[in-house]
């Protein structure tokens, strides 16, 4: 571990009382300064001393302004939470910039407990750890200050406490404490492995002995204050230079056959057949509890809306939702860019279709300069991990890029201007984006090269001919659902 507490530390009542007033004032002032900062603070409190951790949490609430703290204590998962990927419940409650979020036990407790009671195999435990490492690193990369405190009671002190348990109140020692005490030999090696694996340079564990509550509380509060003050005083790092990925073989888009066509009569026949098939497959998936996540990307006027309508036209309204993704709101911009997509993850048996998606980070945000080079360059790994978690939870994840050439796009732009109910779809910005066509091609090629995975494959759809594109997407979707149902 990066920072290990010394043992047998004590703080006298007099020293504690002398330090308390100034520390409280400095903590509150740091909170006020934080409100105008461009980063949140994520505090994880965990350890083998549940009583000491609870006392610490109460003390922090006493010393700080609770109006600017969001504290989350996680009971056993609800039915809704169990039906989604493990980290979903934590993503939903991440603090926005300028606020402090305190997480009691949280993802650390769930993982250690899961392995200690054999709910998680060794392989599942290690895989969970890797997702947590990425989760914490993603928050750090997005600007969050992540602080982790392990509240540790040495075994001899633990035994001494439990021997006098009959003199303590139920609020101090209860059945859970006895369970922890009786299973320390199982929990300790799991905790040690977890701490070692998640103790990173940018998110280290600070282990604080809790034999003396006053020492524990002062140590954590001082560490917390120093970390926030240091971060507030830090100057922003200069932006990284953009690295352009150049595919040696010309890139994925160059291989798409835009001459693919489907005759009108053939289109009508195939469309109806595939919609009937899709309806049956989605019904089976619903009964089996298999949820589906579709992400649609593509050029402006490539026909995403038309394809989506042909999919939803085959589904019962109760089974699906469509998530049109526009520019992020102020609430969304105050958090990690994946936050708003984690919140839309469907329940088992449900279908969610994203019209534009998390790939905006490596497409429009990259090309238009809304994301810094360092932000969109690390997004490929973040997205792969996000999609991997969905797939591991049993979801079917498919991604479609609808591809047209510049001439076809321009023709559709002109047609929209002449169609009353489509005029709203065309703006000056659409025309300006055409000037960056080559930049978008490079971005799409790199996106496909770096995020086309077995867990969430890309499908590049020739869309110069709308009927062909619609049937092709339905074909791919039906085949994928059939394969998933058999697995």
C-alpha positions in Angstrom: 0.0 0.0 0.0 1.1 3.5 -0.7 0.4 4.8 2.8 0.2 2.6 5.9 -0.9 3.9 9.3 1.4 3.4 12.3 0.1 1.3 15.1 -0.7 2.3 18.7 -1.2 6.0 17.9 -3.0 8.0 20.6 -4.4 11.5 20.8 -5.2 13.0 24.2 -8.5 14.7 24.9 -6.7 18.0 25.4 -4.9 17.7 22.0 -8.1 16.7 20.3 -10.0 19.7 21.7 -7.1 22.1 20.8 -7.0 20.9 17.2 -10.8 20.6 16.6 -11.9 24.3 16.2 -9.2 25.2 13.6 -9.7 22.0 11.7 -13.4 22.4 11.5 -13.0 26.0 10.2 -10.5 25.0 7.6 -12.6 22.1 6.3 -15.7 24.3 5.9 -13.6 26.9 4.1 -12.2 24.3 1.8 -15.8 23.2 1.0 -16.8 26.7 0.1 -13.7 27.1 -2.1 -14.5 23.8 -3.7 -17.9 25.0 -4.9 -16.3 27.1 -7.6 -13.7 24.5 -8.6 -13.9 22.3 -11.7 -13.6 18.9 -9.9 -15.6 16.8 -7.5 -14.2 14.9 -4.5 -15.0 11.2 -4.1 -14.3 9.8 -0.6 -14.4 6.1 0.0 -14.5 4.9 3.6 -14.1 1.2 4.2 -12.3 -1.1 6.6 -12.4 -3.9 9.1 -13.6 -1.7 11.9 -17.2 -0.9 11.2 -17.7 0.9 14.4 -14.7 3.1 13.8 -15.8 3.9 10.3 -19.2 4.9 11.5 -17.8 7.1 14.1 -15.6 8.8 11.5 -18.5 9.3 9.2 -20.5 11.0 12.0 -17.5 13.2 12.9 -17.1 14.4 9.3 -20.7 15.3 9.2 -20.4 17.2 12.4 -17.3 19.1 11.3 -18.3 19.9 7.7 -21.2 21.7 6.1 -23.6 18.8 5.3 -25.4 21.0 2.6 -22.4 20.4 0.3 -21.9 16.7 1.1 -23.7 13.7 -0.6 -23.3 10.7 1.6 -24.2 7.2 0.3 -24.5 4.2 2.5 -25.4 1.1 0.4 -27.7 -1.5 1.9 -28.0 -4.9 0.1 -28.8 -4.3 -3.6 -32.5 -3.8 -4.4 -34.1 -5.9 -7.1 -33.6 -3.1 -9.6 -29.9 -2.8 -8.8 -29.3 -6.6 -8.9 -30.8 -6.6 -12.4 -28.2 -4.2 -13.7 -24.4 -4.3 -13.9 -22.7 -4.1 -10.5 -21.3 -0.6 -10.8 -24.6 0.9 -12.1 -25.7 1.9 -8.5 -22.5 3.8 -8.0 -22.4 5.6 -11.3 -25.8 6.9 -10.7 -24.8 8.8 -7.6 -21.5 10.3 -8.6 -21.1 13.9 -7.3 -21.0 16.8 -9.8 -18.1 19.2 -9.9 -17.8 21.4 -6.8 -19.3 18.8 -4.4 -18.1 16.1 -2.1 -19.5 12.5 -2.3 -18.8 10.2 0.6 -19.2 6.5 -0.1 -19.4 4.2 2.9 -18.3 0.7 2.0 -19.7 0.9 -1.5 -17.9 -1.0 -4.3 -15.1 -2.1 -2.0 -17.4 -3.7 0.6 -19.5 -5.4 -2.0 -16.5 -7.0 -3.7 -14.7 -8.1 -0.6 -17.9 -9.5 0.9 -18.7 -11.3 -2.3 -15.4 -13.1 -2.4 -15.3 -13.8 1.4 -18.7 -15.6 1.3 -17.9 -17.4 -2.0 -20.5 -15.6 -4.0 -17.6 -14.6 -6.3 -15.2 -17.1 -7.8 -11.5 -16.1 -7.8 -11.8 -15.2 -11.5 -14.9 -13.1 -10.9 -13.2 -11.4 -8.0 -10.2 -10.5 -10.1 -12.4 -9.3 -12.9 -14.4 -7.2 -10.6 -11.2 -5.6 -9.2 -10.1 -4.7 -12.7 -13.5 -3.0 -13.4 -13.1 -1.1 -10.1 -9.6 0.0 -10.9 -10.9 1.4 -14.3 -13.9 3.0 -12.6 -11.8 4.9 -10.1 -9.2 5.8 -12.8 -12.0 7.1 -15.1 -13.2 9.5 -12.3 -9.6 10.7 -11.8 -9.0 11.2 -15.5 -12.1 13.2 -15.7 -10.8 15.5 -12.9 -12.2 14.0 -9.7 -10.1 13.9 -6.5 -10.5 10.3 -5.3 -9.6 9.6 -1.6 -9.8 6.2 0.0 -9.5 5.5 3.7 -9.2 2.0 5.2 -10.2 2.1 8.9 -8.2 -0.7 10.6 -8.6 -2.2 14.0 -5.7 -4.6 14.9 -6.9 -8.2 15.7 -5.9 -7.9 19.3 -7.9 -4.7 19.7 -10.8 -6.3 17.9 -10.7 -9.2 20.3 -10.5 -6.9 23.3 -13.6 -5.0 22.1 -15.7 -8.0 21.5 -14.8 -9.4 25.0 -16.5 -6.4 26.5 -19.4 -6.4 24.0 -22.0 -7.0 26.7 -21.2 -3.6 28.1 -21.6 -1.8 24.7 -24.8 -0.7 23.1 -26.4 -2.3 20.0 -25.3 0.8 18.1 -21.7 0.0 18.9 -21.6 -3.8 18.5 -24.3 -5.9 16.8 -24.6 -9.2 15.0 -22.7 -8.0 12.0 -19.7 -7.1 14.1 -19.7 -10.6 15.6 -19.9 -12.1 12.1 -16.9 -10.1 11.0 -15.0 -11.1 14.1 -15.7 -14.8 13.7 -14.7 -14.7 10.0 -11.6 -12.5 10.2 -9.4 -15.4 9.0 -11.5 -15.5 5.8 -12.0 -11.8 5.3 -8.4 -10.7 6.0 -6.6 -12.3 3.0 -9.4 -11.2 0.7 -9.1 -7.6 2.0 -5.4 -7.7 1.7 -5.6 -8.8 -1.9 -8.3 -6.1 -2.7 -6.2 -3.4 -1.1 -3.1 -4.4 -2.9 -4.8 -4.6 -6.3 -6.7 -1.3 -6.0 -3.9 0.7 -4.4 -2.8 2.8 -7.3 -0.5 5.9 -7.7 -3.5 8.2 -8.2 -6.0 6.5 -5.9 -3.9 5.1 -3.0 -5.4 3.7 0.1 -4.7 5.5 3.3 -4.8 2.9 6.2 -5.7 4.5 9.5 -5.6 2.6 12.8 -8.8 3.1 14.8 -7.8 1.8 18.2 -8.1 5.4 19.4 -11.1 7.1 17.7 -9.7 10.6 18.3 -6.5 9.7 16.5 -8.4 8.1 13.6 -10.8 11.1 13.1 -8.0 13.7 13.3 -5.8 11.8 10.9 -8.5 11.3 8.2 -9.8 14.9 8.5 -6.3 16.4 8.2 -5.5 14.1 5.2 -8.8 15.1 3.6 -8.2 18.8 4.2 -4.6 18.7 2.9 -5.7 16.8 -0.3 -8.4 19.2 -1.1 -6.2 22.3 -0.5 -3.4 20.8 -2.5 -5.7 20.1 -5.4 -7.4 23.6 -5.2 -3.9 25.2 -5.5 -2.8 23.0 -8.4 -2.5 24.7 -11.8 -4.1 23.0 -14.8 -1.7 20.9 -16.9 -1.0 22.0 -20.4 -3.2 20.2 -23.0 -1.7 17.2 -24.6 -1.1 17.2 -28.3 -3.4 15.2 -30.5 -2.2 12.0 -31.9 -3.8 11.1 -35.3 -4.3 7.4 -35.9 -3.7 6.5 -39.5 -4.9 3.1 -40.7 -2.3 1.3 -42.9 -5.0 -0.3 -45.0 -7.0 2.8 -45.7 -9.5 2.4 -42.8 -12.8 0.7 -42.3 -15.0 3.1 -44.1 -13.0 2.7 -47.3 -14.2 -0.9 -47.5 -17.9 -0.2 -47.3 -19.7 -1.0 -50.5 -21.9 2.1 -51.0 -23.3 0.7 -54.3 -25.4 -1.9 -52.4 -29.0 -1.5 -53.4 -32.4 -3.2 -52.9 -35.3 -3.1 -55.3 -38.5 -1.6 -53.9 -40.6 -4.8 -54.2 -37.8 -6.9 -52.7 -37.5 -4.3 -49.9 -41.1 -4.5 -48.9 -41.1 -8.3 -48.8 -37.8 -8.6 -46.8 -38.8 -5.8 -44.4 -42.1 -7.4 -43.4 -40.4 -10.8 -43.0 -37.7 -9.5 -40.8 -40.0 -7.4 -38.7 -42.1 -10.4 -38.0 -39.0 -12.4 -37.1 -37.7 -9.6 -34.9 -41.0 -9.3 -33.0 -40.8 -13.0 -32.1 -37.1 -12.9 -31.1 -37.6 -9.8 -28.9 -40.6 -11.6 -27.2 -38.4 -14.6 -26.5 -35.6 -12.3 -25.2 -38.0 -10.5 -23.0 -39.2 -13.9 -21.5 -35.6 -14.9 -21.0 -34.6 -11.7 -19.3 -32.1 -10.7 -22.0 -31.8 -7.0 -22.5 -30.5 -5.3 -25.7 -28.5 -2.1 -26.1 -28.2 -0.7 -29.6 -26.0 2.3 -30.5 -26.6 4.2 -33.8 -24.0 6.5 -35.2 -23.5 7.8 -38.7 -23.3 10.9 -40.9 -26.0 13.6 -40.8 -28.9 12.5 -43.0 -27.6 8.9 -43.2 -31.0 7.6 -42.2 -30.6 6.6 -38.5 -34.1 7.7 -37.7 -35.7 5.6 -40.5 -33.8 2.5 -39.4 -34.8 3.0 -35.8 -38.5 3.4 -36.8 -38.3 0.1 -38.7 -37.0 -1.6 -35.6 -39.5 -0.1 -33.1 -42.3 -0.8 -35.6 -41.7 -4.4 -34.9 -41.7 -4.2 -31.1 -44.3 -3.9 -28.4 -44.1 -0.4 -27.0 -43.7 -1.7 -23.4 -40.5 -3.5 -24.4 -38.3 -0.6 -25.7 -37.2 2.9 -25.3 -35.3 5.3 -27.6 -32.7 7.6 -26.2 -32.0 10.5 -28.5 -28.6 12.0 -27.5 -28.1 15.7 -27.9 -25.5 18.1 -26.5 -25.1 17.4 -22.7 -27.0 19.5 -20.2 -25.3 21.4 -17.5 -26.1 18.6 -15.1 -24.5 16.1 -17.4 -21.4 18.3 -18.1 -20.7 18.4 -14.4 -20.0 14.7 -14.4 -18.1 12.0 -16.3 -19.5 11.8 -19.9 -20.5 8.2 -19.4 -22.7 9.1 -16.4 -25.7 9.9 -18.5 -25.5 6.6 -20.4 -25.1 4.4 -17.3 -28.3 5.9 -16.1 -30.2 4.6 -19.2 -29.0 1.0 -18.9 -32.2 -1.2 -19.4 -33.8 -3.7 -17.1 -33.6 -7.4 -18.1 -35.8 -8.2 -21.1 -35.9 -4.5 -22.2 -34.6 -2.9 -25.3 -32.9 0.5 -25.5 -31.9 2.3 -28.7 -29.4 5.1 -28.5 -29.7 7.6 -31.4 -26.2 8.9 -31.1 -24.3 7.6 -28.1 -21.2 7.6 -25.9 -19.2 7.6 -29.1 -19.7 11.4 -29.3 -16.6 11.7 -27.2 -14.4 10.3 -29.9 -16.4 11.7 -32.9 -18.0 15.2 -32.7 -16.3 16.1 -29.4 -12.9 15.2 -30.9 -13.3 16.8 -34.2 -15.0 20.0 -33.0 -12.6 20.4 -30.1 -15.2 20.0 -27.3 -13.0 17.3 -25.7 -9.3 17.8 -25.0 -7.0 15.4 -26.8 -6.2 13.6 -23.6 -9.9 13.2 -22.9 -10.9 11.6 -26.2 -7.7 9.5 -26.5 -8.4 7.7 -23.2 -12.1 7.3 -24.0 -11.5 4.2 -26.2 -10.4 2.2 -23.2 -13.2 3.7 -21.0 -15.8 2.8 -23.6 -14.5 -0.7 -24.1 -14.7 -1.3 -20.3 -18.2 0.1 -20.2 -19.4 -2.2 -23.0 -17.6 -5.2 -21.5 -19.5 -4.7 -18.2 -22.8 -4.7 -20.1 -21.9 -7.8 -22.0 -20.7 -9.6 -18.8 -24.0 -8.8 -17.3 -25.7 -10.7 -20.1 -26.7 -7.8 -22.3 -26.6 -7.9 -26.1 -24.6 -4.9 -27.3 -24.6 -3.9 -31.0 -23.2 -0.8 -32.7 -24.1 0.5 -36.1 -22.4 3.2 -38.3 -24.6 4.3 -41.2 -22.3 5.3 -44.0 -23.1 7.5 -47.0 -20.9 9.4 -49.4 -20.7 13.2 -49.5 -22.7 13.5 -52.7 -25.6 11.5 -51.3 -25.5 13.5 -48.1 -25.7 16.8 -50.0 -28.7 15.4 -52.0 -30.5 14.6 -48.9 -29.8 18.0 -47.3 -31.4 19.7 -50.4 -34.4 17.3 -50.3 -34.9 18.1 -46.6 -35.0 21.8 -47.3 -37.9 21.2 -49.7 -39.9 19.0 -47.4 -42.1 20.8 -44.9 -41.9 18.3 -42.0 -38.1 17.8 -42.5 -37.0 21.4 -42.6 -36.2 21.3 -38.9 -33.6 18.6 -39.5 -31.3 20.8 -41.5 -29.2 23.7 -40.1 -26.2 25.7 -41.2 -24.1 23.6 -38.8 -24.9 20.5 -40.9 -23.3 22.3 -43.9 -20.3 23.4 -41.9 -19.7 19.9 -40.7 -19.2 18.8 -44.3 -16.0 20.9 -44.4 -14.6 18.5 -41.8 -15.5 15.3 -43.7 -11.9 14.0 -43.8 -11.5 14.7 -40.1 -14.6 12.7 -39.3 -13.5 9.8 -41.5 -10.2 9.6 -39.6 -12.1 9.7 -36.3 -14.6 6.9 -37.4 -11.8 4.7 -38.7 -9.9 5.0 -35.4 -13.1 4.5 -33.4 -13.8 1.2 -35.2 -10.2 0.0 -35.0 -10.1 0.6 -31.3 -13.6 -0.3 -30.1 -14.7 -3.2 -32.3 -14.8 -6.0 -29.8 -16.4 -9.4 -29.4 -18.4 -8.0 -26.5 -19.7 -5.1 -28.6 -19.0 -5.4 -32.3 -19.3 -2.6 -34.9 -21.4 -3.0 -38.0 -20.7 -0.6 -40.9 -23.9 -0.3 -42.9 -23.9 1.0 -46.6 -26.7 3.6 -46.4 -26.7 5.4 -49.8 -29.7 3.2 -50.4 -32.1 3.6 -47.4 -34.1 0.4 -48.1 -30.9 -1.7 -48.2 -29.6 -0.2 -44.9 -32.9 -0.8 -43.1 -33.0 -4.5 -44.1 -29.3 -5.0 -43.4 -29.6 -3.7 -39.8 -32.7 -5.8 -39.2 -30.9 -8.9 -40.5 -27.9 -8.3 -38.2 -30.1 -7.7 -35.2 -32.2 -10.8 -35.8 -29.1 -13.0 -36.2 -27.5 -11.6 -33.1 -30.6 -12.1 -31.0 -31.0 -15.6 -32.2 -27.4 -16.4 -31.4 -27.7 -14.8 -27.9 -30.9 -16.8 -27.2 -29.1 -20.0 -28.0 -26.0 -19.2 -25.8 
